[in-house]
Amino acid sequence: MLKEYKCSELAKFVKGKASSNNIIIDNISSLESATDSSISFLSDASYIPKLSATKSKVILIKQDDLKYWNKDYILVENPYLAFSKIATLFDDQNDNRSFGVHSSVIIGKDTKFDKKSNISPNTVIGESCSLGENIQIGPNVSIGNNVIIGNNTVIHANVSIENKVKIGNNCILFSGSRVGTDGFGYAPDNDGSWSKIPQTGSVIIEDNVDIGANTTIDCGAIDDTTIKSGVKIDNLVHIAHNCFIGEGTIIAAMAGFAGSSKIGKHCMIGGGARIGPNISIADKTVISPTTAIAKSIKKEGQRFTGALPPLNHKDWLKYAVKFMLKKGMK
């Protein structure tokens, strides 16, 4: 069913000011794909030239950019944030939720779950688990023993959750993510072989955490790996044993966190960044994409960038030698 909202309703929802209250909007779109019933947004100056060609009925826009737009608008402080909130109104994912347990589901003894949940085919849930209200579990999910999952959490297809993991309310685990897998712990033996260290900890994930597709979060060796509330993790991220990710931190795809690294609150970790073992990173730190962090960061609010543009290998070697000489490293 088509969703429609008055401009005044949308403005109230994002605490903005509408130029015209009774315009009807039925979709949210980019400037390029907008129709004459769309609402779009302008959050980056590089998109200003696209305003002249867009068919959008209404634009989410800030005061400084109104001079570039002469049609209807909703005035907001942060157009991108307003867009993210309005987009939830047009998202039909929640409309398709259902309730019930498929006949192929296997549930272990002493496991408790609420009737207002949906468990899809071929899912296996272990013993002594506790599942909250309105949980949505996709097909082929594996959940171990003694797992706790909070209310309104969504677990997509092919996710695996190992023993003793605790997951809070309003979390989303996207397809193929792995939580509580065995940590990578080995001790060197005298004969040159490696002795496996049992990983006896687990994983604690607090409320409002998103975990991207094919991301892996290892259990702790002794203490638990901890993901605090509001953390957002992209696809293909690896978080090793005993890591701690602080509240509100956001992590882009393919970042890697070695064992026992501690990340502060409200940090931004770029795609492909690497955090070394036992590293601590202060609150509000920004790590640029592909940057490797090998030393703890103690002062909050800084940005670190260690990536270089690609060079011919011989040119890179020359650059490296010059850099080392300048720093007195050779």
C-alpha positions in Angstrom: 0.0 0.0 0.0 1.3 3.4 -1.0 2.3 5.6 2.0 1.5 9.2 1.9 2.5 12.1 4.3 1.7 15.7 4.4 4.7 18.0 4.3 3.6 19.4 7.7 3.7 15.9 9.2 7.2 15.2 7.9 8.4 18.6 9.1 7.1 17.9 12.6 8.7 14.5 12.6 12.2 15.9 12.0 11.7 19.2 13.9 11.9 21.2 10.8 9.9 24.0 9.1 7.9 23.4 6.0 7.4 26.0 3.3 4.0 24.6 2.5 2.0 22.3 4.9 -0.4 20.4 2.7 1.8 19.1 -0.1 1.5 15.3 -0.3 4.7 13.1 -0.4 4.6 9.4 -1.2 8.3 8.5 -1.5 11.9 9.5 -0.6 14.5 9.6 -3.4 17.8 10.9 -4.4 17.9 14.1 -6.5 18.5 12.1 -9.6 15.7 9.6 -9.3 13.1 11.8 -7.7 9.5 12.2 -9.1 7.0 15.0 -8.7 5.8 13.4 -5.4 9.3 12.8 -3.9 11.1 14.3 -1.0 14.9 14.5 -1.4 17.7 16.1 0.5 20.8 18.3 -0.1 23.6 17.7 2.4 26.7 18.2 0.2 27.7 21.2 -1.8 28.8 19.0 -4.7 25.1 18.2 -5.4 24.0 21.8 -5.8 24.3 21.6 -9.6 21.8 18.7 -9.6 19.1 20.9 -8.1 18.2 22.5 -11.4 17.4 19.1 -13.0 15.7 17.3 -10.1 12.0 16.6 -10.3 11.7 16.4 -6.5 8.6 18.1 -5.0 10.3 19.0 -1.7 13.9 19.2 -0.5 15.3 18.8 3.0 17.7 21.7 3.1 19.6 23.9 5.6 19.3 27.7 5.8 22.6 28.4 4.1 21.6 26.5 1.0 18.1 28.0 0.5 19.5 30.5 -2.0 20.1 27.6 -4.4 16.5 26.3 -4.3 13.3 28.2 -5.3 10.6 25.5 -4.8 9.1 23.9 -1.7 11.3 22.7 1.1 11.6 21.5 4.7 14.2 23.6 6.6 16.4 21.5 8.9 19.7 21.8 10.7 21.1 18.5 9.3 19.4 17.4 6.0 21.2 14.0 6.0 20.0 13.2 9.5 16.5 14.3 8.6 16.6 12.1 5.5 17.6 9.1 7.6 14.6 9.6 10.0 12.1 10.2 7.2 13.3 7.1 5.3 12.1 5.0 8.3 8.6 6.1 7.5 8.8 4.7 4.0 10.6 1.5 5.0 8.1 -1.4 4.7 10.4 -4.0 6.4 8.4 -3.8 9.7 5.1 -4.1 7.8 6.1 -7.6 6.6 6.8 -9.0 10.0 4.9 -12.2 10.9 4.7 -14.4 14.0 5.1 -18.1 14.5 7.5 -21.0 14.6 8.1 -23.1 11.4 7.6 -26.8 11.8 11.3 -27.5 10.9 12.7 -25.4 13.7 14.5 -27.4 16.5 14.4 -25.9 20.0 16.4 -27.3 22.9 15.0 -28.1 26.3 14.4 -25.3 28.8 14.6 -22.6 26.1 12.0 -19.9 26.5 10.7 -17.6 23.8 7.7 -15.2 23.4 4.8 -16.0 21.2 5.2 -12.6 19.5 8.3 -13.8 17.6 8.9 -15.3 14.2 11.4 -18.2 13.7 11.9 -19.2 10.1 12.7 -22.7 8.6 15.7 -24.8 9.5 16.8 -22.8 12.5 18.3 -24.6 15.4 18.2 -23.1 18.9 20.1 -24.7 21.8 19.2 -25.5 25.4 18.5 -23.0 28.2 18.2 -20.0 25.9 16.0 -16.9 26.6 14.5 -15.0 23.7 12.6 -11.7 24.3 9.5 -10.3 22.6 9.0 -9.6 18.9 12.2 -11.3 17.8 12.6 -12.1 14.1 14.8 -15.0 13.2 15.5 -15.8 9.5 16.1 -19.3 8.0 19.1 -21.5 8.7 20.1 -19.7 11.9 22.2 -21.5 14.5 22.0 -20.5 18.1 24.0 -22.3 20.8 23.2 -23.0 24.4 22.6 -20.5 27.2 22.1 -17.6 24.8 20.1 -14.5 25.8 18.5 -12.3 23.1 16.6 -9.1 24.0 13.3 -7.7 22.6 12.8 -6.5 19.0 16.1 -8.0 17.8 16.3 -9.1 14.1 18.5 -12.0 13.1 18.8 -12.5 9.3 19.5 -15.8 7.5 22.5 -18.0 8.0 23.7 -16.2 11.2 25.5 -18.3 13.9 25.5 -17.4 17.6 27.6 -19.5 19.8 27.2 -20.6 23.5 26.6 -18.0 26.3 26.4 -15.0 24.0 24.2 -12.1 25.3 22.5 -9.8 22.8 20.5 -6.8 23.8 17.3 -5.1 22.6 16.7 -3.7 19.2 19.8 -5.2 17.6 20.2 -6.3 13.9 22.4 -9.2 12.8 22.7 -9.3 9.1 23.1 -12.4 7.0 26.1 -14.6 7.6 27.4 -12.8 10.7 29.2 -14.9 13.3 29.1 -14.1 17.0 31.0 -15.9 19.7 33.3 -17.9 17.4 36.5 -19.3 18.9 39.2 -16.7 19.5 42.6 -17.1 17.8 44.7 -18.0 20.7 47.9 -20.2 20.5 51.0 -20.5 22.7 54.3 -21.5 21.1 55.7 -24.9 22.3 59.3 -25.8 22.6 59.2 -28.1 19.6 58.0 -25.2 17.3 54.4 -26.3 17.3 51.5 -24.3 18.6 49.4 -25.2 21.6 45.7 -24.2 21.4 44.5 -21.9 24.3 40.9 -22.7 25.2 38.7 -19.7 24.7 36.3 -19.8 27.7 34.8 -16.3 27.5 31.9 -15.2 25.4 30.4 -12.1 23.8 28.2 -9.4 25.2 26.4 -7.2 22.8 24.3 -4.4 24.3 21.2 -2.6 22.9 20.8 -1.0 19.5 23.8 -2.6 17.9 23.9 -3.5 14.1 26.3 -6.2 12.9 26.9 -6.3 9.1 26.8 -9.3 6.8 29.7 -11.8 7.2 31.2 -10.0 10.2 32.9 -12.1 12.8 33.1 -11.3 16.5 35.2 -13.8 18.5 34.6 -14.9 22.0 36.9 -13.8 24.8 39.8 -16.0 25.9 38.8 -15.5 29.6 36.9 -12.3 29.9 34.1 -11.5 27.4 34.4 -9.6 24.2 32.1 -6.5 24.6 30.2 -4.4 22.1 28.5 -1.4 23.8 25.2 0.2 23.0 24.7 2.0 19.8 27.7 0.5 17.9 27.2 0.1 14.2 29.4 -2.4 12.4 29.6 -2.8 8.6 30.1 -6.0 6.5 33.2 -8.2 6.7 34.6 -6.7 9.9 36.7 -8.9 12.2 36.7 -8.3 16.0 39.0 -10.6 17.8 38.9 -12.0 21.4 38.6 -9.7 24.4 38.1 -6.6 22.3 36.0 -3.8 23.7 34.1 -1.4 21.4 32.8 1.7 23.1 29.3 3.2 23.0 28.2 4.8 19.7 31.3 3.8 17.7 30.8 3.2 13.9 33.0 0.7 12.0 33.2 0.5 8.2 33.7 -2.6 6.1 36.8 -4.8 6.3 38.3 -3.2 9.4 40.2 -5.6 11.7 40.7 -5.5 15.4 43.4 -7.6 17.0 43.0 -9.3 20.4 42.3 -7.1 23.5 42.1 -3.8 21.6 40.0 -1.2 23.4 38.0 1.3 21.3 36.5 4.4 23.0 33.1 6.0 22.7 31.8 7.6 19.5 34.8 6.7 17.4 34.7 6.4 13.6 36.8 3.6 12.1 37.3 3.7 8.3 37.1 0.8 5.9 40.1 -1.5 5.9 41.6 0.1 9.1 43.7 -2.2 11.2 44.0 -2.0 15.0 46.9 -3.8 16.6 46.8 -6.1 19.7 46.3 -4.5 23.1 45.8 -1.0 21.6 43.6 1.5 23.3 41.9 4.3 21.4 40.5 7.4 23.0 36.9 8.6 22.7 35.8 10.4 19.5 38.9 9.3 17.5 38.6 9.1 13.7 40.7 6.5 11.9 40.8 7.0 8.1 40.3 4.1 5.7 43.2 1.5 5.5 45.1 3.2 8.3 47.1 0.8 10.6 47.2 1.8 14.3 50.2 0.2 16.1 50.3 2.5 19.2 47.6 3.5 21.7 45.9 6.9 21.2 45.4 8.7 24.5 44.1 12.1 23.5 40.4 12.1 22.4 39.0 13.8 19.3 42.0 13.4 16.9 42.0 12.0 13.4 44.7 9.6 12.1 45.5 8.8 8.5 48.2 6.4 7.4 47.2 5.5 3.9 49.3 6.3 0.9 48.3 6.6 -2.8 49.5 3.7 -4.9 53.0 4.1 -6.4 55.2 2.2 -8.7 57.1 -0.3 -6.4 60.5 1.3 -7.2 59.1 4.8 -6.5 57.6 3.6 -3.3 61.0 2.2 -2.1 62.7 5.5 -2.9 60.0 7.3 -0.9 60.4 4.9 2.0 64.2 5.4 2.1 63.8 9.2 2.0 61.2 9.1 4.8 63.4 6.9 7.0 66.4 9.1 6.5 64.4 12.2 7.4 63.1 10.6 10.5 66.6 9.3 11.5 65.5 5.7 11.2 68.4 4.5 9.1 
